[in-house]
Amino acid sequence: MSKTLLVFFSNTGFTRTVAEEISRSCNCDVEEIRPIRSRQGVLGYLRAGFEAFTKKQAEIVPPSRSPDAYDLTILGGPVWAGHVSSPMRTYVRKLHHQFGQVAWFCTYGGSGAEQMLAELSELAGRQPVAILALKDSEVGAGTFAEKVKHFASELNSLTKKRDASKTPSARVA
């Protein structure tokens, strides 16, 4: 049976809410990226924007799960100044060589989702099998469930196809 790992970073809770819904829909293991230094408050917000814009990395707590033990890794995070967040950037740069198939999701306030998702593909060195971009307003209003359901359906369909291809066919003598 295929295994899926969902890895996310959330600063305000929007991405965490989406990650929890995806996790329920895909029955996957979850790893939250935790930065060593806070991105909360005014100074944290300014630091986050600067790090994203200048494509800097952030120190993160070492992950407890290894992506190479999974067939599919789903990565999700917020769009920061049109870029990948610094904690997610660190995770991907350190572990991209361990990814099998990948899928991306992001949350964003105004714009920059397409740019951030393209940057994530560049960092990971591969294209996703599925993507999902949700506005913070959709998440806050609770109107995102149908989009998550569609995303999860795409991923579950891929998992079933992969499992079927691993099953030996019956031979008739």
C-alpha positions in Angstrom: 0.0 0.0 0.0 1.3 3.5 -0.9 2.4 5.8 1.8 1.9 9.5 1.8 3.6 12.2 3.9 2.1 15.7 4.3 4.6 18.3 5.3 3.5 21.9 6.1 4.5 25.1 7.6 1.9 27.5 9.0 2.5 30.9 10.7 -1.1 32.1 11.1 -3.1 28.9 11.1 -4.6 29.0 7.6 -2.2 26.5 6.2 -2.5 24.3 9.3 -6.3 24.2 8.9 -6.0 23.1 5.2 -3.3 20.6 6.1 -5.6 19.0 8.7 -8.4 18.7 6.2 -6.1 17.2 3.6 -4.7 14.8 6.2 -8.2 13.6 7.0 -9.1 13.1 3.3 -5.9 11.4 2.3 -5.1 9.4 5.5 -1.5 10.4 5.5 1.3 10.9 8.0 1.9 14.5 8.9 5.1 16.5 9.6 4.9 20.2 10.7 7.9 22.3 9.9 8.8 24.3 13.0 11.2 27.2 12.8 13.7 27.8 15.6 13.0 31.6 15.5 9.4 33.0 15.7 7.8 34.8 12.8 5.1 36.2 15.0 4.4 39.9 15.7 5.5 42.9 13.7 9.2 42.1 13.8 8.5 38.5 12.9 6.3 39.6 10.0 9.0 41.9 8.7 11.6 39.2 9.1 9.4 36.7 7.2 8.9 39.1 4.3 12.6 39.9 4.1 13.6 36.2 4.2 11.1 35.3 1.5 11.9 38.1 -0.8 15.7 37.6 -0.5 15.2 33.8 -0.7 16.9 33.1 2.6 16.6 30.0 4.6 15.5 29.7 8.3 16.7 27.4 11.0 14.2 24.7 11.6 13.7 21.9 14.1 15.0 18.7 12.5 12.1 16.7 10.9 11.1 13.4 12.5 10.0 11.8 9.3 12.1 11.0 6.2 10.4 11.6 2.8 12.3 8.8 1.2 10.1 6.3 3.2 7.0 7.6 1.3 5.7 7.3 -2.3 4.2 10.8 -2.3 5.1 13.9 -0.3 2.6 16.7 -0.1 4.1 20.1 0.7 2.1 23.1 1.9 2.8 26.5 3.1 1.8 30.2 3.0 2.8 32.6 0.2 5.2 35.1 1.6 5.8 38.2 -0.6 5.1 36.1 -3.6 7.7 33.4 -2.6 8.1 30.2 -0.6 8.4 30.8 3.1 11.9 30.6 4.5 11.1 27.5 6.8 9.7 25.6 3.8 12.6 26.7 1.6 15.0 25.2 4.2 13.0 21.9 4.4 12.9 21.5 0.6 16.6 22.4 0.1 17.7 19.9 2.7 15.4 17.0 1.7 14.4 17.4 -2.0 16.6 14.5 -3.0 14.5 12.2 -0.8 11.2 13.1 -2.6 9.3 10.6 -4.7 6.2 12.0 -6.3 5.1 15.4 -5.0 2.0 17.6 -4.7 1.8 21.2 -3.5 -0.7 23.4 -1.7 -0.6 26.9 -0.5 -2.6 29.6 1.3 -2.3 33.3 0.4 -3.8 36.6 1.2 -3.8 38.5 -2.0 -1.6 37.2 -4.9 1.6 35.3 -5.6 0.3 31.7 -5.5 1.4 30.8 -9.0 4.8 32.3 -8.5 5.3 30.6 -5.2 4.2 27.2 -6.5 6.5 27.5 -9.5 9.4 28.4 -7.1 8.6 25.3 -5.0 8.9 23.1 -8.2 12.2 24.7 -9.0 13.5 24.2 -5.4 12.3 20.5 -5.4 13.6 19.8 -8.9 10.4 18.2 -10.0 6.8 19.0 -11.0 3.8 18.2 -8.8 1.2 15.6 -9.6 -1.5 18.0 -8.2 -1.7 21.5 -6.8 -4.1 23.4 -4.6 -4.1 27.2 -3.9 -6.5 28.6 -1.4 -7.1 32.2 -0.4 -7.0 32.9 3.3 -10.5 34.4 3.1 -11.8 31.0 1.8 -10.1 29.2 4.7 -11.3 31.7 7.2 -14.9 31.5 6.0 -14.7 27.7 5.9 -15.6 27.6 2.2 -12.6 25.6 1.0 -13.8 22.0 1.7 -14.9 21.2 -1.9 -11.5 22.3 -3.3 -9.7 20.1 -0.7 -12.0 17.2 -1.6 -11.1 17.5 -5.3 -7.3 17.8 -4.5 -7.5 14.7 -2.2 -9.5 12.8 -4.8 -6.7 13.5 -7.4 -4.1 12.2 -4.9 -6.1 9.2 -3.8 -6.7 8.3 -7.5 -2.9 8.4 -8.1 -2.3 6.3 -5.0 -4.8 3.6 -6.1 -3.2 3.4 -9.6 0.2 3.1 -8.1 -1.0 0.3 -5.7 -2.6 -1.5 -8.6 0.6 -1.4 -10.6 2.5 -3.0 -7.7 0.0 -5.9 -7.3 1.2 -9.0 -9.2 -1.3 -10.1 -11.8 -2.8 -13.6 -11.5 -1.5 -16.2 -13.9 -3.6 -18.8 -15.4 -1.8 -22.2 -16.0 
